[in-house]
Amino acid sequence: MGLIARFISSLSPAVRRLERLASIGGESERLAASLKRHGGLCSLPRIREGLETLAAAEAADADVLRDLLLALGVWPARPAAPSHTGSNNWARLSADLAAEVELVRALNGAIADWEGVNPQIAERLRELVARKEQSLTLLRGFALKCDPQALD
C-alpha cells in the first residue's frame, strides 16, 4: 500500500473507529496482565484475592473485545509498556485504577462511535462498561485500603 493510499484510508471514519476499538482491546489486555502481576506482588491476602478476581474479570472482558475485533477483521493493538509499575501496593493500584478509568472513558467514546453504525456492537460495549463500573468500585476500594496516608 502506497503512502497516499495509507493517508486516504486513515481519513476514513470506519478505519478510525476500528483503530480506536483495537487500541481499547490492547489496553484491556495490558490492564488484565497488570492486575494479575500486581495481585502477585500484594502482601495483603484479601486484597490479593480481590485483585486476582479483578484480573480474571478483566481478562474475560479483554477476550470479549478480542472476539469482537476478530469478527470485524482486526487484531487488538499492542499497548505501550508502562514506564514504572510503582514501588508499593498503593502506587500500583492507583495506576491500575487510572488505567481502568481511561478504559471506561474510551469505551464510552466507542459506544458513541458505533451507535449509529452497528447498534449490536454498541450494546456489547455498554455491557462491558457496566461490568467495568463494578470493577472500578472494587479497585477504588482496594487502592484506598492501601493508601499510606489514609486515616483509619
C-alpha positions in Angstrom: 0.0 0.0 0.0 1.4 3.3 -1.0 1.8 6.4 1.1 -1.1 8.2 -0.5 -3.4 5.2 -0.1 -2.5 4.9 3.6 -3.2 8.6 4.1 -6.6 8.3 2.4 -7.5 5.2 4.4 -6.5 6.9 7.7 -9.1 9.6 7.0 -11.9 7.0 6.7 -14.2 7.1 9.7 -14.6 3.4 9.6 -10.8 2.9 9.8 -10.5 5.3 12.7 -13.4 3.6 14.5 -11.7 0.2 14.2 -8.3 1.6 15.2 -9.8 3.1 18.4 -11.6 -0.1 19.2 -8.3 -2.1 18.6 -6.5 0.3 20.9 -9.1 -0.3 23.6 -8.7 -4.0 23.2 -5.0 -3.8 23.6 -5.2 -1.7 26.7 -7.8 -4.1 28.2 -5.3 -6.9 27.7 -2.5 -4.9 29.3 -4.6 -4.0 32.3 -5.6 -7.6 32.8 -1.9 -8.6 32.9 -1.1 -5.7 35.1 -3.8 -6.6 37.7 -2.6 -10.2 37.7 1.1 -9.1 38.2 0.1 -6.6 40.9 -2.0 -9.2 42.7 1.0 -11.5 42.9 3.1 -8.6 44.4 0.5 -7.7 47.0 1.3 -8.9 50.6 -2.3 -8.4 51.9 -4.2 -11.6 51.4 -7.7 -10.2 50.9 -6.6 -7.5 48.5 -4.5 -10.1 46.7 -7.6 -12.4 46.3 -9.6 -9.4 45.1 -7.0 -8.4 42.6 -6.9 -12.0 41.2 -10.7 -11.9 40.8 -10.5 -8.5 39.1 -7.7 -9.7 36.8 -9.8 -12.7 35.8 -12.8 -10.4 35.1 -10.6 -8.0 33.1 -9.1 -10.9 31.1 -12.7 -12.1 30.3 -13.5 -8.5 29.1 -10.4 -8.5 27.0 -11.5 -11.8 25.5 -14.9 -10.3 24.6 -13.2 -7.3 23.0 -10.7 -9.6 21.1 -13.6 -11.7 19.8 -15.5 -8.6 18.7 -12.4 -7.2 16.9 -11.6 -10.6 15.3 -15.2 -10.7 14.0 -14.5 -7.3 12.4 -11.2 -8.5 10.9 -8.9 -6.5 13.3 -6.4 -7.6 16.0 -6.2 -5.7 19.3 -3.5 -3.1 19.1 -0.3 -3.7 21.0 -0.3 -1.4 24.0 2.7 0.6 25.2 4.5 -0.9 28.2 4.2 1.0 31.4 7.3 3.0 32.3 7.0 2.4 36.0 4.8 0.0 37.9 5.0 1.6 41.3 7.0 0.8 44.4 4.2 -0.2 46.7 0.6 -1.6 46.6 -1.0 1.9 46.7 1.1 3.2 43.7 0.5 0.1 41.7 -3.3 0.0 42.4 -3.6 3.8 41.7 -2.0 3.3 38.3 -4.4 0.4 37.6 -7.3 2.5 38.7 -6.3 5.3 36.4 -6.0 2.9 33.5 -9.4 1.4 34.3 -11.0 4.9 34.3 -9.4 5.7 31.0 -10.6 2.4 29.6 -14.2 3.2 30.6 -13.9 6.7 29.1 -12.6 5.2 25.8 -15.4 2.6 25.8 -18.0 5.3 26.3 -16.5 7.1 23.3 -16.5 3.9 21.3 -20.2 3.4 22.1 -20.9 6.8 20.6 -18.9 5.9 17.6 -20.7 2.6 17.0 -24.2 3.6 18.0 -25.4 4.7 14.6 -23.2 2.3 12.6 -23.8 -1.0 14.4 -26.1 -1.0 17.4 -25.2 -4.6 18.3 -21.6 -3.7 18.8 -22.6 -0.6 20.8 -24.8 -2.8 23.1 -21.9 -5.2 23.7 -19.7 -2.3 24.6 -22.4 -1.0 27.0 -22.4 -4.4 28.7 -18.6 -4.1 29.1 -18.8 -0.7 30.6 -21.4 -1.9 33.1 -19.0 -4.6 34.3 -16.1 -2.2 34.3 -18.0 0.2 36.5 -18.3 -2.6 39.1 -14.6 -3.3 38.8 -13.8 0.4 39.2 -15.7 0.4 42.5 -13.8 -2.6 43.8 -10.4 -1.4 42.6 -11.0 2.1 44.1 -11.7 0.4 47.5 -8.6 -1.7 47.3 -6.5 1.4 46.4 -7.9 3.3 49.3 -7.2 0.5 51.7 -3.5 0.5 50.6 -3.2 4.3 50.8 -0.3 5.0 53.2 -1.7 8.5 54.1 -5.3 7.3 54.8 -6.6 7.7 58.3 -8.1 4.6 59.9 
